[in-house]
Structure formats: structure tokens, C-alpha cells
């Protein structure tokens, strides 16, 4: 195309989003994005901000006043938590059992933080006792762990982590990017000091915002910083003035994305957190039964598998890319490939938010059966769908 030729309208085509994110978006959320744009200090938008904060507190299960949506994806939430709570020379303990624990390390080291890691094989989770022992050995200012490791499908128990950290005078930072809105997340009950997520996973909103919440201990640390936060854009004291009573101008918020998040949170709360979590678990169990009936195995350890992100080992001799291409081209289904150490070794099948439903489960199982057959992998015809339906038929 040369410079004189007009560009046509862009139409990406319809996809069934069953990868690690973004997830399926409900039509009413897309419709909310089409509302007329207003200014970021317009009284109508300020009212929406107040409602957004109230709904985020319900979803995070917290009373934290410093709860809002950072303008940026989930990684902006990660960076906001680390940059505001840590200063050069501070000690941070990070649990690394996948890509996103490693990303925390990279971010913190760029900030001049002294990082110590505890590590687990990919697909495993940390035992609370080993976290406690590491804190006693390192004496960090903060501990950072991933609740739902998107790269491995591993579910980290978090109920006792806040208590363990408080007893040892350390802050707890928790990554809930792939769990908020799909798995139990209880910021106050668990004693989480800082928590972040993303809109594009279980909240079923387009990517672009990062819900964050900071508790009283985190706020005290921020107030006592020796130097300003090195990130102007992610400085919680300044963002807090925008989201707080002052509504002081900080940056031009992505108006339409906030409209979308407002509607997505309404969807979550209308369904109810417990009902939503039960739905995610039920569809995961059906998918797991189907995959196992087809001879496929999970990469995450038994008892630590995420209902929201199913990391499945690729059978020997199967072409990873060819299978994913067939799913996309022939069926319009997106699933994810592996990252880091799992590149070429796992498929990542997301059942998150709007995409966690029986239609998704049965569709991907049927499509995978055909794709595997083309790769010479023989399975009992229909075995996956039969096994999944048996789960749905049970009480």
C-alpha cells in the first residue's frame, strides 16, 4: 500500500479468547465503552470514580481507602506497589516459581532494591513455613508473592502469609492479576498490605487498568519515605490526591476504560463473588476431566492448580505452534503457549470471567481432539467431551 491509497476500517475478526488474557468481554461492557467521552474532572466522571472505588473494595474484600485503578495494565500495578513501598537499599524477598515472580525481581533491582529470592520448580507453590524461615533469615522490608502464577497455572495459598509477615515485621505484596474476580481474594482477612491485579483476566474487561489497594501499614511506609517515589506517574501519594477527596488533577485518565471497568465490576457483583468462584471451579473441573480423559496432564502440582488458568503439558512429538494455529484458524479459538522455561512445553488454557462456561470447555476439548489427531495423537473419540459432561451432570 502506497501513501495515496486509503486505509480500510480495521476488523480483527471474532475470537474465542481462551488464552492467558485478555478474556472474553461481555457485550454490556463493550457497550459501556461506547458512551460519550467526558473530561477526567467532569462531575459525572468523578462520581463514577467514587463508585469504582466502592466496588473495587468489595471485590478486593477490603476497607482500604487507598483503593483505585492505576492507568496501565497489570504490570503497572506491580510496579506501583514495588516503587511506592521500596527505596534504594531496602530488602525485598521474592518468591520465584514462574515468569511473574522473576519479573518482580527485575523491577525491584532496577529500583536499587536488594533482592533475595526463594525458588520453587515451575508448577509448584511455596509452603508458608519456608516463607517464614526465609523472612527470618533475610529480614526484608517486604515480601512479594504471586497468588496465581499465569505462566505455570500454580495457585499459591495466601491465607496465612499476611500473619507470617506481620509477626516478622515485613510487608506483604500480593499479585492477584489472574485471581481477582475468579478465586477467593481477601485482602483484609489475609493481612495483605498491598495488592494489585489487572482488568483483562477474571474481571472480563479489556486490558488497560490495574486495580490496586494499599493497607494502613503500607500507607505508613509510603508516608515515611526518605525520598520521593522514583515513578512520577505511579506515585501513590499523587494518585491518592486524584482518587481521594481532593480530586486534584494528576493525569488524563483513560475515560472509556474506566467506563468499561465500572460495568465489569457491576457484572461481577451482580453474580456474587462466591457464585462466580464456584462457576470458575466447576468449569475447571470439567475441563480437567476432559483433558485427562484425552491423556493430557497438568503442569501444576496436584492440589495447586488454578481454576482460572490451566497449564497443560504438550505431548511428546506434538508441534505446539501447529496445534495453536489450527485452533485459531479452523475454530477461532485462542489458547496460549508457554513462557520462559515452559516455552514449547505447555499450553495455557484460560477459563476466566465471561469465558469460564460450559460452551468454552466443550468447544476447546472438541477442537483439541481434532488438532491432536492431525499430529498423530490418538484419543478415544469424544472421550474428553464425555468426561466433561459427566462433571456437569453431577451435583
Secondary structure, 3 states (H helix, E strand, C coil): CCCCCCCCCCCCCCCEECCCCCCCCCHHHHHHHCCCCCCCCCHHHHHHHHHHHHHHHHHHCCCCCEEEEEECCHHHHHHHHHHHHCCCCCEEEEEECCHHHHHHHHHHHHCCCEEEEEECCCCCCCCHHHHHHHHHHHCCCEEEEECEECCCCEECCCCCHHHHHHHCCCEEEEECCCCECCECCCHHHHCCCEEECCCCCCCCCCCCEEEEEECHHHHHHHHCCCCCCCCCCCCHHHHHHHHCCCCCCCCCCCHHHHHHHHHHHHHHHHHCHHHHHHHHHHHHHHHHHHHHHCCCCECCCCCCECCCEEEEECCCCCCHHHHHHHHHHHHCEECEECCHHHCCCEEEEECCHHHCCHHHHHHHHHHHHHHHHHCCCCCCCCHHHHHHHHHHHCC
